[in-house]
Amino acid sequence: MQLHGFWRSTATWRVRIALAHKGLAYRYVPVDLVAGDQHDPAYQQISPMSQVPVLVLADGARISQSIAILEFLEETWPEPPLLPRDARARARVREFTEVINAGIQPLQNTAVRLHLERTQGVDIPAWIDRFVGRGLAALETLAARSAGRFIVGDELSFADVALVPQLYFARRFDLDLATCPTLLRVEATCSALACFQVAHAEHQPDFAAQPRA
């Protein structure tokens, strides 16, 4: 398999964690979002939305959108699992994951930030503080209701896979995480696991050459 992605893309990061957790081999293909590689016509044939990640399977089939990829991996390689067996627990995992994927990420993504800044003169740090900060507060409330060692009980899930990259993004914009003790506790548990360590943004081959903005 091939994974087209960008080192600090939170969506790509989720997929890297899942692949590592399941012990699946793949070739990483960097797409430099800062340089605009996602708009290259050749890449647009791979990703019509000009986004990462895209997982290319051994037979050439392509899957885009991180949650669709996570679901595919879970259905195709169910062990070790990233979804609990209990239906209510699965719903909680998906609820938490979608708060990040649908409720936070679209408002923070690079294309949105650049458009707002360049065409509307929006104060981006204030924008991030308002919308990502609101999302983190919601995540803390949800996590406080369901967390054990991980976000939903004591088993690793999609929720944890989505959380860790989101907290990295929050720190890039100096958001105050002191009000999120449950999230930070779970993050610390995750950070001790090999699958999170190998998938970390700063351990990717395209990390070193990128600006830190």
ABEGO torsion letter per residue (X at the ends): XBBBBBAABAAAAAAAAAAAAAGBBBBBBBBBAAAGAAABAAAAAABAAGBOBBBBBAAGBBBBEAAAAAAAAAAABAOBBABBABAAAAAAAAAAAAAAAAAAAAAABAAAAAAAAAAAGBBAAAAAAAAAAAAAAAAAAAAAAABBABABEABBBAAAAAAAAAAAAAAAAGBBAAABAAAAAAAAAAAABAAAAAABAAABAAAAABBAX
